[in-house]
Each structure stands twice: as structure tokens, then as C-alpha cells.
Amino acid sequence: MFRKLLESASKITREPRDTEELEIDRTKIKSKFVGSKELEDADENVRKMCSLQFATKAEIIDEIRRQYIERVQSHPLDDSSMEVRIAKLTTTIRSLQEHVQRVQREVRGRVTLKHAIDRRHKFMKFMKRDDYERFVWLQKTLNFEYKEPLRYYWYETRRGTLKDKVQKYCDDIRVARLKAFKDKLKSQQEDFLREKAEKLKFIAEEELALGIRSETDGATSDGVDYTSKKSPPVENTLLRIARTAEGPVVLTSPVWPPRPDDAY
């Protein structure tokens, strides 16, 4: 149980640190001595001892927390709104991150840090759902980033890694073979068009001889009139295909639209 808790808490150190350098005036009086009448007439050394220059770590954290709360609170007595609670958690997270980086074997601080991060994530999720503009403003004000949790999580295994590599290898082979087949068809395109022109011309002449087709019917579905003596050569057809085709050339057999006066 202790080992699992240590492993889950050790993941915190691999996350980016949520830090912000605050400029604290060390000459200011501590918040608990503000408004004291005795300090107004006190000696300079006494005032210096009551300032933040001789404050403890906890007192400095309290001052940072107070500054964060003043940034986001809606009124001076606001102490329990969602924004103020997130500001308090942000102060706790940043102080604990600094502590964990300094004392890496302290497990209790890691666990507390993980709980604080999870709690802030929950509050930010609620705020994003209820008020998205306030959600974005709070991130900019407190200078941190909310990341959506992963829907699915899986562990890297040797079998899964090998399966991915095999799939990638098979996909590369498939792409290479398709490219080779496409190049082969492209090299045979000229011969195919010449053979197609000859066969369509023979079909058109046979239809003229049988009376199924007249000389004024015009071109076929591929745009070439093979019955005319001024038919364009195959080279012009290849040039036209090369200019107009953006993707692979799809060659289909010509289909003439039926006419009402045709006798079949």
C-alpha cells in the first residue's frame, strides 16, 4: 500500500511546476500588526523586526495568499467563493511544489500536493461548465493552466509496442505497393488510350455502316468524335488529361445517351 502511494505521488515531479514569482515588499509591516498604534511611535529596529524582512516562511505564504485573494475576490468580505477557494489552493500548490523539489523523500508533502491539485481541477471543471469567461479570466489572473484529464489511459507494454511497429511496417509496405502500381498504370496510359481510340473508332464505323448512328451525332462521352477526319491525336488527349486531372485519372467506358428514334 505504501509503495503504490509513493508511486502515485512521485508522478507530481514530472508535471510542469505551477509557479509565479511575486514581488513582495519586504519593508511592509506584517498583516497581523497592521493598524497597531504602538508601532507608530516604536523604534526603527522594532518596526524592522515586525516587517516581512524578518518573517517566517509561513508568514510569507500567508502574505502571498492574501495577495492572490485580493486579485480575485468580488468584495472585501468575500472569503468562500469559488475564485477565492481556487486562489487559496493555488498558493498551497505552489508552496508544496517548492517544498517537494527541495525535500524529495518527503511522501506526505507529495500526497498533500496531489490532493490539492485534484481539488483545484474539480473546481476548475465546475467553473468551466458554469461560467467559461470567468474560467479563462481566472487562469490569466493567477497565471496557471488547466488541462483536461485524459479520457482513456493505457500502459505501455512490450506486446502493444511491437504491435504498433508491425502495423506501421505493414502500412508502409501497402503505401509503397500502391505507389508502384499507380506508376505502372501511368506508364501504360498512353498505350491504353491508343488502343481505346482504335476500338471506339471501329465501333463508330460499324454503327455508321449499320445505320444505328449518323454522322451528325457528335462526339462520344470522352469528348472525341472518332468518326470525324479531324479527330485529335492521342498526344492531345494525354496533354488534356495531364492539364485537367488533379488526382488519379479514372478511365471509364463511353456510354451514349439513348435517343427516342433509335431502333434497337
Stockholm file with secondary structure:
# STOCKHOLM 1.0

chainA/1-264         MFRKLLESASKITREPRDTEELEIDRTKIKSKFVGSKELEDADENVRKMCSLQFATKAEIIDEIRRQYIERVQSHPLDDSSMEVRIAKLTTTIRSLQEHVQRVQREVRGRVTLKHAIDRRHKFMKFMKRDDYERFVWLQKTLNFEYKEPLRYYWYETRRGTLKDKVQKYCDDIRVARLKAFKDKLKSQQEDFLREKAEKLKFIAEEELALGIRSETDGATSDGVDYTSKKSPPVENTLLRIARTAEGPVVLTSPVWPPRPDDAY
#=GR chainA/1-264 SS CHHHHHHHHHGGGGSCCCCCCCCCCTTSBCGGGTTCSTTTSSCHHHHHHTBGGGCCHHHHHHHHHHHHHHHHCSSTTCCSSHHHHHHHHHHHHHHHHHHHHHCTTCHHHHHHHHHHHHHHHHHHHHHHHHCHHHHHHHHHHHTCCCCCCCSCCCCCCHHHHHHHHHHHHHHHHHHHHHHHHHHHHHHTHHHHHHHHHHHHHHHHHHHHHHTSSCTTSCCCTTSCCTTSTTCCCHHHHHHHHHHHCSSCCCCCCCCCCCCTTCCC
#=GC SS_cons         CHHHHHHHHHGGGGSCCCCCCCCCCTTSBCGGGTTCSTTTSSCHHHHHHTBGGGCCHHHHHHHHHHHHHHHHCSSTTCCSSHHHHHHHHHHHHHHHHHHHHHCTTCHHHHHHHHHHHHHHHHHHHHHHHHCHHHHHHHHHHHTCCCCCCCSCCCCCCHHHHHHHHHHHHHHHHHHHHHHHHHHHHHHTHHHHHHHHHHHHHHHHHHHHHHTSSCTTSCCCTTSCCTTSTTCCCHHHHHHHHHHHCSSCCCCCCCCCCCCTTCCC
//
